[in-house]
Every structure is written in C-alpha cells, then in structure tokens.
Amino acid sequence: MSDLNKGIALVTGASSGIGAIYADRLAKRGYDLILVARNGERLSALASRIGAETGRKVETVVADLGAQADLAKVEAVLKGDRNITLLVNNAGVGGTAPLLSADVDKMQQMIDLNVTALMRLTYAAVPGFVARGGGAIINIASIVAIAPEILNGVYGGTKAFVLAFSQSLKHELTDKNIRVQAVLPGATATEFWSIAGMPVEHLPGEIVMSAEAMVDASLKGFDQGEFATIPALEDSALLQAHEDARQAMMPHLSRSVPAARYGV
C-alpha cells in the first residue's frame, strides 16, 4: 500500500490480463483508479479487491470502446475529471488469421478498437494534461508494430499506428511535461490468444512471458524514462540502432528530385 497520491490513472481493458495487472500495480504506486472494460462483473470484482488491498479509490466505467456511444462516455470522463494524471490505453484485440481466411468485418472492428478508440481517448485526455501542467500516457502496442509479419497484417498495422502515434505525441508533448511511453510486448500469457484464434498453450513456452512480469518490466521502463519498452529485449542497443537508423534516414526522405539510382 502507498500513502502517495499521484492522482487518478484511467486504465482501459482493465477487467483482466494486462489491464488488470496495471490497475493493481498503479494502485500500489499511489494512484486512484478509473477502470474501463466491457465486463461489468469482472470489473466490479477487481475494483473491490484492489480497493480493499490498497485503500485507493477505484471507480469503474462499463463500456465497449468499439461502440461510439460508450467511447464518447469515456471521452467525457477524461475531459471532465481534472484529477486524471495518467491514461493507460490498453484495450485492444488481436488476430492471427492471414488475409485470405480473415473476416473483414472483424478486421474493421479491430481498427475501431485498436486505433480509433486509442486515438480519441488520447485526444480527450491531452488538453487537460496540458492545462494542468503535466500528465502521462502509456500506450500498449506490440512487437508486431516493428515485426508485422509475425501475426495478422491488420493487427500489425494497428500496432504500428500505436507506435507511430506515440512517437508523434512524444515529439509534440515532451516540452509540455507530458510523458509518453509505448510498450511493445511479445507473446504474453493472457486471454488475448484464445480470442485471437490461437490459444497460448499452442505457442512455444520459451517465447511466452507472464502478464505480471510484462507489466512489471514495462513500469520499470517507464521509471527509467524509456519511450519504447520491449520487455523481452535483452540488448537495448538493438532498439537504439533501430531508432538511429530511422533518424539517419529522416533528412533524406523528401526531396525535389528522385534519387539518382532511379535514373529519372
């Protein structure tokens, strides 16, 4: 239990898995909570347990962030509660099926949740953070943001959006005292895999991290000031090399004439 009061953390997708663990850990760090998820029964049970164990105030909002009216309800909370200091955009859904066997309507639903909801909630939160002089955003992406060949391409595309969006937010908001972290988990032992069509038991055990370890590592990365946190990556120099290469290309990406190698 913490006697600190760090304000309120709003966590989406909070009823189970990664979101529930973030809720637990953040309460123990001194945050009151607003927990958002579709499953009201699970959400209520989690809120009761965390409140009893930590003494923090825990509110719940039952909402399907893929539904416009429910998304608007959570946006209103973010705009209206001046005590919110941290937004954890965790809600999301995945997919493992290749294009030829995937349901395009489900792909659209994935975009609605993984991209549109995350974007709108961020837009709802940031003006208040700026007005209050600071805040923080943790966006849960995935290693498929940089390795989209691993799983379903639409899923990879949505997580690439999360990473690119987070990079832009960091660029825009650092001087406004707003921290942005993008978390890129690998395979994590949650219900995600069953919902996505591939039970976690079917994956090689050596690539699957527990959700508790994933969140704890990610929060350590947050404490250390990391922008992008890949919990499984042992050699941080590899990630830095990836970023260095991106920065090296940036000045050369837009010019008035084509590159000489095209002979145009």
C-alpha positions, 0 to 999 in steps of 0.5 A, spaced: 500 500 500 502 507 498 500 513 502 502 517 495 497 520 491 499 521 484 492 522 482 487 518 478 490 513 472 484 511 467 486 504 465 482 501 459 481 493 458 482 493 465 477 487 467 483 482 466 490 480 463 494 486 462 489 491 464 488 488 470 495 487 472 496 495 471 490 497 475 493 493 481 500 495 480 498 503 479 494 502 485 500 500 489 504 506 486 499 511 489 494 512 484 486 512 484 483 508 479 478 509 473 477 502 470 474 501 463 472 494 460 466 491 457 465 486 463 461 489 468 462 483 473 469 482 472 470 489 473 466 490 479 470 484 482 477 487 481 475 494 483 473 491 490 479 487 491 484 492 489 480 497 493 480 493 499 488 491 498 490 498 497 485 503 500 485 507 493 479 509 490 477 505 484 471 507 480 469 503 474 466 505 467 462 499 463 463 500 456 465 497 449 470 502 446 468 499 439 461 502 440 461 510 439 456 511 444 460 508 450 467 511 447 464 518 447 462 516 455 469 515 456 471 521 452 467 525 457 470 522 463 477 524 461 475 531 459 471 532 465 475 529 471 481 534 472 484 529 477 486 524 471 494 524 471 495 518 467 491 514 461 493 507 460 490 505 453 490 498 453 484 495 450 485 492 444 484 485 440 488 481 436 488 476 430 492 471 427 488 469 421 492 471 414 488 475 409 485 470 405 481 466 411 480 473 415 473 476 416 473 483 414 468 485 418 472 483 424 478 486 421 474 493 421 472 492 428 479 491 430 481 498 427 475 501 431 478 498 437 485 498 436 486 505 433 480 509 433 478 508 440 486 509 442 486 515 438 480 519 441 481 517 448 488 520 447 485 526 444 480 527 450 485 526 455 491 531 452 488 538 453 487 537 460 494 534 461 496 540 458 492 545 462 494 542 468 501 542 467 503 535 466 500 528 465 502 521 462 500 516 457 502 509 456 500 506 450 500 498 449 502 496 442 506 490 440 512 487 437 508 486 431 508 494 430 516 493 428 515 485 426 508 485 422 509 479 419 509 475 425 501 475 426 495 478 422 497 484 417 491 488 420 493 487 427 500 489 425 498 495 422 494 497 428 500 496 432 504 500 428 499 506 428 500 505 436 507 506 435 507 511 430 502 515 434 506 515 440 512 517 437 508 523 434 505 525 441 512 524 444 515 529 439 509 534 440 508 533 448 515 532 451 516 540 452 509 540 455 511 535 461 507 530 458 510 523 458 509 518 453 511 511 453 509 505 448 510 498 450 511 493 445 510 486 448 511 479 445 507 473 446 504 474 453 500 469 457 493 472 457 486 471 454 488 475 448 490 468 444 484 464 445 480 470 442 485 471 437 484 464 434 490 461 437 490 459 444 497 460 448 498 453 450 499 452 442 505 457 442 512 455 444 513 456 452 520 459 451 517 465 447 511 466 452 512 471 458 507 472 464 502 478 464 505 480 471 512 480 469 510 484 462 507 489 466 512 489 471 518 490 466 514 495 462 513 500 469 520 499 470 521 502 463 517 507 464 521 509 471 527 509 467 524 514 462 524 509 456 519 511 450 519 504 447 519 498 452 520 491 449 520 487 455 523 481 452 529 485 449 535 483 452 540 488 448 537 495 448 542 497 443 538 493 438 532 498 439 537 504 439 540 502 432 533 501 430 531 508 432 538 511 429 537 508 423 530 511 422 533 518 424 539 517 419 534 516 414 529 522 416 533 528 412 533 524 406 526 522 405 523 528 401 526 531 396 525 535 389 528 530 385 528 522 385 534 519 387 539 518 382 539 510 382 532 511 379 535 514 373 529 519 372 
